[in-house]
Amino acid sequence: MASHSSERLSPQAETSLTTGTGLQLRLRPASAAHKCVLTSFFENVTPEDLRFRFLSAVQHVGHDPILAMLRSDKQTGT
């Protein structure tokens, strides 16, 4: 799998998840290095997908919401 970031995460930062259908996923935290990838993703989803993801009539995901998505819980104090 190709990496979009040159930064290395500790093995503890990555976790595995198995869905109810048995699909196995590897999860890792997003970082500031993923900002361009996340921006591109949201520029290419349908209006219906945005509505599903945000439970509102969001038409565009701007700079500030993307930065908020990239902040870790440690940075926000939650």
C-alpha positions in Angstrom: 0.0 0.0 0.0 1.4 3.4 -1.0 2.0 5.9 1.7 1.1 9.6 1.3 3.4 10.7 4.0 7.1 10.5 4.7 6.6 10.6 8.4 6.8 7.3 10.3 4.3 6.4 13.0 5.0 4.2 15.9 3.5 0.7 15.7 1.2 1.7 18.6 -0.4 4.5 16.4 -1.7 1.9 13.9 -4.6 -0.5 14.8 -6.6 -3.2 13.1 -10.3 -3.4 12.7 -12.5 -6.3 11.4 -15.9 -5.3 10.1 -19.1 -7.4 10.7 -18.6 -8.9 7.2 -15.0 -10.0 8.0 -13.2 -7.2 6.0 -9.9 -6.4 7.8 -8.8 -2.8 7.9 -5.6 -1.2 9.1 -6.2 2.2 10.6 -3.7 5.0 11.5 -4.2 8.6 12.5 -4.2 11.3 9.8 -1.6 14.0 10.2 -0.9 17.4 8.7 0.9 15.6 5.9 -2.4 14.2 4.7 -4.0 17.7 4.2 -3.7 17.6 0.4 -5.1 14.1 0.2 -8.1 14.9 2.4 -8.8 18.1 0.5 -8.7 16.2 -2.8 -11.0 13.6 -1.4 -13.7 16.1 -0.4 -13.4 17.9 -3.7 -14.4 14.6 -5.4 -17.3 13.3 -3.4 -20.9 13.8 -4.4 -23.3 16.2 -2.7 -25.2 13.2 -1.4 -22.1 11.8 0.1 -21.3 15.1 1.8 -24.8 15.2 3.2 -24.4 11.7 4.6 -21.0 12.3 6.1 -21.9 15.7 7.7 -25.7 15.1 8.3 -26.3 18.6 6.8 -26.4 20.3 3.4 -22.6 20.9 3.3 -21.6 21.8 -0.2 -17.9 22.4 0.3 -15.4 21.3 3.0 -13.1 24.2 3.6 -9.7 24.7 5.0 -10.7 25.1 8.7 -12.8 21.9 8.9 -10.1 19.9 7.2 -7.5 21.2 9.7 -9.8 20.3 12.6 -10.1 16.7 11.2 -6.3 16.4 11.2 -5.9 17.5 14.8 -5.3 14.7 17.3 -7.4 14.4 20.5 -4.2 15.2 22.4 -4.0 18.6 20.6 -7.7 19.4 21.3 -7.7 18.2 24.9 -10.5 15.8 24.4 
